[in-house]
Amino acid sequence: MKNFFFAVISLLLLLVPSNAQNRNIAQAIDKYIAARTELGRFSGAVLVARGDEFIFRKGYGFADVEKKLSFTPETRQMVASISKMFTAMAVLKLSERGKLKLDDPICSYLENCPDAWKLITIDNLIRHVSGIPDYEEKLGMGSEKYFEFMTGENTSTRIVENAKKLPLDFAPGAQFKYSNTGYIVLGLIVEKVSKQTLGRFAWKSLLKPAGMTSSGFFDIKHPPKNLAFGYTHGDIGWEKAVGGFSLTGGLVKKERRLTLSSPAGDGGLYSTVDDLFRWSLVMDGRSPVSPEIIARVFTPGKGSYGDGWFIYNEFNRRKYRHNGVLPGHVSEFIKFPDDKLTIIILSNLDRTRMSSVTRDITAIVLGLPYDLPVSGTVVKLDVTQIAALEGEYKTADGKTLIVKNEPDYLTGKMTDAKGDLEFIAGWIPLSPTEFYFPFRDGKVIFTFGEKGTAVKVNLRYRGEDHFADRVQK
């Protein structure tokens, strides 16, 4: 009982930020995510930790919108391609036990292996350099064709059999190209060598030893309890997209659950932010993974990809990450190893602007500029108001911005100093001088001169101002 008491106290201490700086970070994250949730732009959970200590851990929105069941840090969600780090690790564990070699040809483990695959190694699959075509490219995620295929039986088997009939995209090892199909093949190899399902092997060798007792590989016949439904919405119009809407107001719809039949090594894992944090600690050098394996995992190859992780520099520091996307679900798992930071975000609303959410939460944690989500009332401008904004503008570094009224929206066309196109984007009017900038998830703000026309424009996004002055002719 005494040990239990101290364990509970220790856990509670982990849940409370220990200093003023962390409390400020937590308050800023909460304000930011709460604002997105209020606008109908987020539902899920966020966890931020430094080392062993939680800075922030909270759920928002609903795991089940219809029943109004809250999404909490304990809510399970399909994490899609984050699964790849566990599939890769399952292979590495088998290699460590001497059950296979990473330079083994994959045809040593597959039946009816096509000639084109005979030079592909297990390592090629892990690093996405096999040349095996990605099945999602062919199906088109979210299309009716995709759902028809992915809600049927034996999806993984059919994906691999279809891939065997196709030519390789390139010679094995020649280049990087992300292949979900390759990770399903890895799952098959794990099952062949271990004589267990991928889910069973991962549970016994990785998840249970790591304390990830709320995680596992999905089985459509026996779905886990407390698994969040996935949601989406179609074109809701700019009035609601910018002005906001309630998640329970009937605009979001439940997505169909995919079969994800074993071995869905590309995206079959479900987990929680808490469990993924436990895996982050494992990848810091704790059991059940050896330091030698961890060193290999975070050594990048082509495409800045290691073993189930993307590895590169961002914000002037090393960054390890993987994201996940399935209909109704998006997720992000980030580590900044030199700062001992972990950021985990799960959302069961696939229209979440995860790139913006991830970037802004990272900025909050690192003390960098960011903005709260844009909101406002869409207005209609008359011809005179629009004409006052049109024209050519120049930035201090020589970029050119052409502001022009198109049939549907005022648009901005930005070219760099060499004349190469950076973007053409529509802007949604919130007032005669302010617009929502969907392409950058930011704002466009015009400044007027004495003659009643705009003389300056500010493209405000990612917490930074990008000014351009009107070219006087």
C-alpha positions as CSV (number, residue, x, y, z in Angstrom):
1,M,0.0,0.0,0.0
2,K,2.9,2.4,0.9
3,N,4.5,1.8,-2.5
4,F,1.2,2.3,-4.3
5,F,0.8,5.6,-2.4
6,F,4.2,6.9,-3.5
7,A,3.6,5.7,-7.0
8,V,0.4,7.7,-7.2
9,I,2.1,10.8,-5.7
10,S,4.9,10.5,-8.3
11,L,2.4,10.3,-11.1
12,L,0.6,13.3,-9.9
13,L,3.8,15.3,-9.7
14,L,4.5,14.3,-13.3
15,L,1.2,15.8,-14.4
16,V,1.9,19.2,-12.9
17,P,4.4,21.6,-14.6
18,S,7.2,22.2,-12.1
19,N,8.0,25.8,-12.8
20,A,6.6,29.1,-14.0
21,Q,8.0,28.7,-17.5
22,N,6.3,25.3,-18.0
23,R,3.1,26.6,-16.5
24,N,3.1,29.5,-19.0
25,I,3.8,27.0,-21.9
26,A,0.9,24.8,-20.7
27,Q,-1.5,27.8,-20.5
28,A,-0.5,29.0,-24.0
29,I,-1.0,25.5,-25.5
30,D,-4.4,25.2,-23.8
31,K,-5.5,28.6,-25.0
32,Y,-4.4,27.7,-28.6
33,I,-6.0,24.2,-28.8
34,A,-9.1,25.3,-27.0
35,A,-9.6,28.1,-29.6
36,R,-9.2,25.6,-32.5
37,T,-11.6,23.2,-30.8
38,E,-14.2,26.0,-30.3
39,L,-13.9,26.7,-34.0
40,G,-14.5,23.1,-35.0
41,R,-10.9,22.7,-36.1
42,F,-9.6,20.1,-33.6
43,S,-10.7,17.1,-31.6
44,G,-8.2,14.9,-29.9
45,A,-5.4,15.0,-27.3
46,V,-2.0,16.7,-26.9
47,L,1.0,15.7,-24.8
48,V,4.2,17.7,-24.4
49,A,7.0,16.5,-22.1
50,R,10.6,17.4,-21.3
51,G,12.4,14.2,-20.3
52,D,10.2,12.4,-17.9
53,E,8.2,15.4,-16.9
54,F,4.9,16.4,-18.5
55,I,4.6,20.0,-19.5
56,F,1.1,19.5,-21.0
57,R,-1.4,16.7,-21.3
58,K,-5.0,17.2,-22.1
59,G,-7.8,16.0,-24.4
60,Y,-10.3,18.1,-26.4
61,G,-13.5,17.5,-28.3
62,F,-15.1,14.1,-28.6
63,A,-14.0,10.5,-29.1
64,D,-17.7,9.8,-30.0
65,V,-19.5,12.9,-31.2
66,E,-22.9,11.4,-31.3
67,K,-22.7,10.2,-27.7
68,K,-20.7,13.3,-26.7
69,L,-18.0,11.1,-25.1
70,S,-14.9,13.3,-24.4
71,F,-11.6,12.6,-26.0
72,T,-9.0,12.3,-23.2
73,P,-5.3,11.4,-23.0
74,E,-6.4,7.8,-22.3
75,T,-8.5,7.6,-25.5
76,R,-7.3,5.1,-28.0
77,Q,-6.9,6.2,-31.6
78,M,-5.7,4.7,-34.9
79,V,-2.3,6.3,-35.3
80,A,-1.8,5.3,-39.0
81,S,1.8,5.5,-40.2
82,I,3.2,6.0,-36.7
83,S,2.8,2.2,-36.8
84,K,5.8,2.0,-39.0
85,M,8.2,2.7,-36.2
86,F,6.9,-0.4,-34.4
87,T,6.9,-2.6,-37.5
88,A,10.5,-1.6,-38.2
89,M,11.4,-2.2,-34.5
90,A,9.8,-5.7,-34.7
91,V,12.1,-6.5,-37.6
92,L,15.1,-5.1,-35.7
93,K,14.3,-7.2,-32.7
94,L,14.2,-10.4,-34.8
95,S,17.5,-9.4,-36.3
96,E,19.0,-8.9,-32.9
97,R,17.8,-12.4,-31.9
98,G,19.5,-13.9,-34.9
99,K,16.3,-14.9,-36.6
100,L,17.0,-12.9,-39.8
101,K,19.5,-10.5,-41.3
102,L,18.7,-7.1,-42.5
103,D,20.5,-7.7,-45.8
104,D,18.6,-10.9,-46.5
105,P,16.6,-10.9,-49.8
106,I,12.9,-10.6,-49.0
107,C,12.2,-13.4,-51.4
108,S,13.8,-15.8,-48.8
109,Y,10.6,-15.2,-46.7
110,L,7.8,-14.8,-49.3
111,E,5.9,-17.2,-51.4
112,N,5.5,-16.7,-55.1
113,C,8.0,-13.9,-55.0
114,P,8.3,-12.1,-58.4
115,D,11.6,-11.9,-60.1
116,A,11.6,-8.1,-59.9
117,W,11.7,-8.4,-56.0
118,K,14.7,-10.8,-55.9
119,L,17.3,-8.0,-55.3
120,I,15.2,-6.2,-52.6
121,T,16.5,-6.6,-49.1
122,I,14.7,-6.3,-45.8
123,D,16.7,-3.1,-45.1
124,N,15.4,-1.7,-48.4
125,L,11.9,-2.1,-47.2
126,I,12.6,-0.5,-43.8
127,R,14.2,2.6,-45.5
128,H,11.6,3.0,-48.3
129,V,14.2,2.3,-51.0
130,S,12.7,-0.9,-52.3
131,G,11.0,0.4,-55.4
132,I,7.7,-1.4,-54.6
133,P,4.9,0.9,-55.6
134,D,2.7,2.4,-52.9
135,Y,-0.8,1.0,-52.9
136,E,-2.4,4.3,-51.6
137,E,-1.3,6.1,-54.8
138,K,-3.3,3.7,-56.8
139,L,-6.4,3.7,-54.6
140,G,-6.5,7.4,-53.7
141,M,-7.1,7.8,-49.9
142,G,-10.6,8.7,-49.1
143,S,-12.1,7.9,-52.5
144,E,-15.0,5.4,-52.9
145,K,-12.5,3.1,-54.6
146,Y,-10.3,3.3,-51.6
147,F,-13.1,2.5,-49.1
148,E,-14.5,-0.3,-51.2
149,F,-11.1,-2.0,-51.2
150,M,-10.0,-1.1,-47.6
151,T,-13.2,-2.2,-45.9
152,G,-13.1,-5.7,-47.6
153,E,-11.6,-8.9,-46.3
154,N,-7.9,-9.8,-46.4
155,T,-6.8,-6.3,-47.4
156,S,-3.1,-6.8,-46.6
157,T,-2.9,-10.0,-48.6
158,R,-4.7,-8.5,-51.6
159,I,-2.4,-5.4,-51.5
160,V,0.7,-7.5,-51.6
161,E,-0.6,-9.8,-54.3
162,N,-1.5,-6.8,-56.5
163,A,1.9,-5.3,-55.9
164,K,3.6,-8.5,-57.1
165,K,2.1,-7.9,-60.6
166,L,3.4,-4.4,-60.9
167,P,6.8,-3.2,-62.1
168,L,9.1,-1.6,-59.6
169,D,9.2,2.2,-59.5
170,F,13.0,2.0,-59.6
171,A,15.9,-0.4,-59.0
172,P,16.2,-1.5,-55.3
173,G,18.3,1.0,-53.3
174,A,18.4,3.6,-56.0
175,Q,16.2,6.2,-54.4
176,F,13.8,7.0,-51.7
177,K,10.0,6.7,-52.2
178,Y,7.6,6.2,-49.4
179,S,5.9,2.8,-49.7
180,N,3.1,1.7,-47.4
181,T,3.1,-1.6,-49.4
182,G,6.7,-2.2,-48.3
183,Y,5.7,-2.0,-44.7
184,I,2.9,-4.6,-45.2
185,V,5.5,-6.9,-46.7
186,L,7.7,-6.3,-43.6
187,G,4.7,-7.4,-41.5
188,L,4.5,-10.6,-43.5
189,I,8.2,-11.2,-42.9
190,V,7.7,-10.7,-39.1
191,E,4.9,-13.2,-39.1
192,K,6.8,-15.7,-41.2
193,V,9.9,-15.6,-39.0
194,S,8.2,-15.3,-35.6
195,K,5.4,-17.7,-36.4
196,Q,3.0,-15.2,-34.8
197,T,0.8,-12.4,-36.0
198,L,2.5,-9.0,-36.3
199,G,0.2,-7.8,-33.5
200,R,1.0,-10.6,-31.2
201,F,4.7,-10.3,-31.7
202,A,4.7,-6.6,-31.3
203,W,2.6,-6.9,-28.1
204,K,5.0,-9.5,-26.5
205,S,8.2,-8.0,-27.6
206,L,7.6,-4.2,-27.7
207,L,4.3,-2.9,-26.4
208,K,3.9,-4.8,-23.2
209,P,7.6,-4.4,-22.1
210,A,7.3,-0.7,-22.8
211,G,4.2,-0.4,-20.6
212,M,2.0,0.4,-23.6
213,T,-1.0,-1.6,-22.3
214,S,-3.6,0.5,-24.1
215,S,-2.0,-0.1,-27.6
216,G,-2.1,-2.9,-30.1
217,F,-2.7,-3.7,-33.8
218,F,-6.3,-3.3,-34.8
219,D,-8.6,-6.3,-35.4
220,I,-11.9,-5.4,-37.0
221,K,-13.5,-8.5,-35.5
222,H,-12.5,-7.5,-32.0
223,P,-12.2,-3.7,-31.9
224,P,-10.7,-2.4,-28.6
225,K,-12.7,-0.6,-26.1
226,N,-12.4,3.2,-25.9
227,L,-11.3,3.5,-29.5
228,A,-12.1,7.0,-30.9
229,F,-14.3,7.1,-34.0
230,G,-12.8,9.1,-36.9
231,Y,-14.6,12.1,-38.3
232,T,-14.5,14.4,-41.4
233,H,-16.5,17.0,-43.1
234,G,-17.0,18.1,-46.7
235,D,-17.3,21.7,-48.0
236,I,-18.9,23.6,-45.2
237,G,-18.5,27.1,-46.8
238,W,-16.1,29.8,-45.8
239,E,-18.6,31.3,-43.3
240,K,-18.4,28.3,-41.1
241,A,-14.8,27.4,-42.0
242,V,-13.6,30.8,-40.8
243,G,-16.3,31.7,-38.4
244,G,-16.4,28.4,-36.7
245,F,-18.9,25.7,-35.9
246,S,-19.8,23.2,-33.1
247,L,-18.5,19.7,-33.4
248,T,-21.9,18.5,-32.3
249,G,-23.8,20.6,-34.7
250,G,-24.2,17.9,-37.4
251,L,-21.5,19.1,-39.8
252,V,-19.0,16.4,-39.0
253,K,-19.7,12.8,-40.2
254,K,-18.3,9.6,-38.9
255,E,-15.8,7.8,-41.2
256,R,-16.0,4.1,-42.0
257,R,-13.5,2.0,-40.1
258,L,-11.1,0.2,-42.4
259,T,-10.5,-3.6,-42.1
260,L,-6.7,-3.3,-41.8
261,S,-6.4,-7.0,-41.8
262,S,-3.1,-8.5,-40.5
263,P,-0.3,-7.7,-41.1
264,A,-1.1,-4.0,-41.5
265,G,2.4,-3.0,-40.7
266,D,2.0,0.3,-42.5
267,G,-0.9,1.7,-40.4
268,G,-2.7,-0.8,-38.2
269,L,-1.6,0.4,-34.7
270,Y,-4.0,2.0,-32.2
271,S,-2.5,3.9,-29.2
272,T,-2.9,6.8,-26.9
273,V,-0.8,9.9,-26.3
274,D,0.2,8.4,-22.9
275,D,1.4,5.1,-24.5
276,L,3.3,6.9,-27.3
277,F,5.0,8.9,-24.6
278,R,6.1,5.7,-23.0
279,W,7.6,4.7,-26.4
280,S,9.4,8.0,-26.6
281,L,11.1,7.1,-23.3
282,V,12.0,3.7,-24.7
283,M,13.7,5.5,-27.7
284,D,15.6,7.6,-25.2
285,G,17.5,4.4,-24.3
286,R,15.3,2.4,-22.0
287,S,14.2,-1.3,-22.1
288,P,13.2,-3.2,-24.2
289,V,15.4,-1.7,-27.0
290,S,19.2,-1.8,-27.0
291,P,21.3,1.4,-27.5
292,E,22.7,-0.2,-30.6
293,I,19.3,-0.5,-32.2
294,I,18.4,3.0,-31.2
295,A,21.6,4.3,-32.8
296,R,20.7,2.6,-36.1
297,V,17.0,3.8,-36.0
298,F,18.1,7.4,-35.8
299,T,20.7,7.2,-38.5
300,P,19.1,8.7,-41.6
301,G,19.4,7.2,-45.1
302,K,17.9,8.4,-48.3
303,G,15.0,10.7,-47.9
304,S,16.1,11.6,-44.4
305,Y,14.5,8.4,-43.2
306,G,15.8,6.1,-40.5
307,D,14.0,3.0,-39.3
308,G,10.4,4.2,-39.0
309,W,11.3,7.8,-38.3
310,F,12.1,10.9,-40.4
311,I,15.3,12.5,-39.2
312,Y,16.3,16.1,-40.1
313,N,16.9,19.6,-38.7
314,E,14.2,22.1,-38.0
315,F,14.2,25.2,-35.8
316,N,18.0,24.9,-35.7
317,R,17.9,21.6,-33.9
318,R,17.7,17.9,-34.6
319,K,14.2,16.6,-35.0
320,Y,12.8,13.0,-35.2
321,R,9.2,12.6,-36.3
322,H,6.6,10.6,-38.0
323,N,3.0,11.5,-38.8
324,G,0.0,9.4,-39.6
325,V,-3.0,9.9,-41.8
326,L,-6.1,7.7,-42.2
327,P,-9.7,8.7,-43.1
328,G,-11.0,10.4,-39.9
329,H,-7.6,10.4,-38.1
330,V,-4.4,12.4,-38.2
331,S,-1.5,12.1,-35.8
332,E,2.0,13.5,-35.1
333,F,4.9,12.1,-33.0
334,I,7.9,14.4,-32.6
335,K,11.1,14.3,-30.6
336,F,13.7,17.0,-30.3
337,P,16.5,14.9,-28.8
338,D,18.9,17.7,-27.8
339,D,16.1,19.5,-25.9
340,K,14.7,16.2,-24.5
341,L,11.3,17.3,-25.8
342,T,8.5,15.0,-26.9
343,I,5.4,16.4,-28.7
344,I,2.5,14.0,-29.4
345,I,-0.8,15.1,-31.1
346,L,-3.7,12.8,-32.0
347,S,-6.8,14.1,-33.7
348,N,-9.9,12.2,-34.8
349,L,-10.9,15.0,-37.2
350,D,-9.1,14.5,-40.4
351,R,-9.7,18.1,-41.5
352,T,-7.4,19.3,-38.7
353,R,-4.7,21.5,-40.1
354,M,-2.1,19.3,-38.4
355,S,0.9,21.0,-40.0
356,S,-0.3,24.3,-38.5
357,V,-1.1,22.8,-35.1
358,T,2.2,21.0,-34.9
359,R,4.2,24.0,-35.9
360,D,2.4,26.4,-33.5
361,I,2.6,24.0,-30.5
362,T,6.3,23.5,-31.3
363,A,6.7,27.3,-31.5
364,I,5.0,27.8,-28.1
365,V,7.3,25.2,-26.5
366,L,10.5,26.6,-28.0
367,G,9.5,30.2,-27.3
368,L,9.2,31.1,-31.0
369,P,6.5,33.4,-32.6
370,Y,3.1,32.0,-33.4
371,D,-0.5,33.2,-33.8
372,L,-3.8,32.1,-32.4
373,P,-6.1,30.5,-35.1
374,V,-7.7,33.0,-37.5
375,S,-11.4,33.5,-37.1
376,G,-13.9,36.1,-38.1
377,T,-17.1,36.9,-40.1
378,V,-16.9,36.6,-43.8
379,V,-18.0,39.8,-45.6
380,K,-18.7,40.8,-49.2
381,L,-16.7,43.7,-50.7
382,D,-17.9,45.9,-53.5
383,V,-16.0,46.7,-56.7
384,T,-14.6,50.0,-55.3
385,Q,-13.2,48.3,-52.1
386,I,-11.6,45.6,-54.1
387,A,-10.1,48.0,-56.7
388,A,-8.4,49.9,-53.8
389,L,-6.4,46.7,-53.0
390,E,-5.4,45.5,-56.5
391,G,-2.0,46.1,-57.9
392,E,1.7,45.1,-57.7
393,Y,3.6,45.0,-54.4
394,K,7.3,44.4,-53.7
395,T,9.0,42.8,-50.6
396,A,12.3,44.0,-49.2
397,D,14.0,40.9,-50.6
398,G,12.8,41.4,-54.2
399,K,9.7,39.2,-54.3
400,T,6.7,40.4,-56.3
401,L,3.1,40.1,-55.2
402,I,0.4,40.7,-57.7
403,V,-3.0,41.3,-56.0
404,K,-5.9,40.7,-58.4
405,N,-9.6,40.2,-58.3
406,E,-10.5,36.8,-59.7
407,P,-14.1,35.6,-60.3
408,D,-14.5,34.1,-56.8
409,Y,-11.8,35.6,-54.6
410,L,-9.2,38.3,-54.3
411,T,-5.9,36.5,-55.0
412,G,-2.3,37.0,-54.4
413,K,0.4,35.7,-56.8
414,M,3.9,35.6,-55.3
415,T,7.1,35.2,-57.3
416,D,10.6,35.3,-56.0
417,A,13.4,37.6,-57.2
418,K,14.1,35.4,-60.1
419,G,10.5,35.3,-61.2
420,D,9.8,31.7,-60.1
421,L,6.3,31.2,-58.8
422,E,6.0,30.6,-55.0
423,F,2.2,30.5,-54.8
424,I,-1.1,31.7,-56.2
425,A,-3.7,31.8,-53.3
426,G,-7.2,33.1,-52.7
427,W,-8.0,35.3,-49.8
428,I,-11.3,35.3,-47.9
429,P,-12.5,38.8,-46.8
430,L,-13.1,39.5,-43.1
431,S,-13.2,43.3,-43.5
432,P,-12.2,45.8,-46.2
433,T,-8.6,45.5,-45.0
434,E,-8.2,42.0,-43.5
435,F,-8.5,38.6,-45.2
436,Y,-8.1,35.0,-44.2
437,F,-5.1,33.3,-46.1
438,P,-6.1,29.6,-46.2
439,F,-2.9,28.5,-48.1
440,R,-0.8,29.7,-45.1
441,D,-3.5,29.4,-42.5
442,G,-2.8,33.1,-41.7
443,K,-4.0,36.6,-42.4
444,V,-3.5,39.3,-45.1
445,I,-3.7,42.8,-43.8
446,F,-3.7,45.9,-46.0
447,T,-2.6,49.4,-44.9
448,F,-4.2,52.4,-46.8
449,G,-2.6,55.7,-47.8
450,E,-4.0,59.2,-48.0
451,K,-5.5,58.6,-51.5
452,G,-7.7,55.8,-50.3
453,T,-5.8,52.9,-51.9
454,A,-3.7,50.3,-50.2
455,V,0.0,51.2,-50.0
456,K,1.3,48.2,-48.0
457,V,0.2,44.6,-47.5
458,N,1.3,42.2,-44.7
459,L,1.1,38.5,-45.1
460,R,1.0,37.3,-41.5
461,Y,1.5,33.6,-40.8
462,R,3.5,31.4,-38.5
463,G,3.8,34.3,-36.1
464,E,5.8,36.4,-38.6
465,D,5.1,39.5,-40.7
466,H,5.9,39.5,-44.4
467,F,5.5,43.1,-45.7
468,A,5.3,44.3,-49.3
469,D,5.0,47.9,-50.5
470,R,2.9,49.0,-53.5
471,V,4.9,49.6,-56.6
472,Q,4.1,53.2,-57.7
473,K,3.7,53.6,-61.4
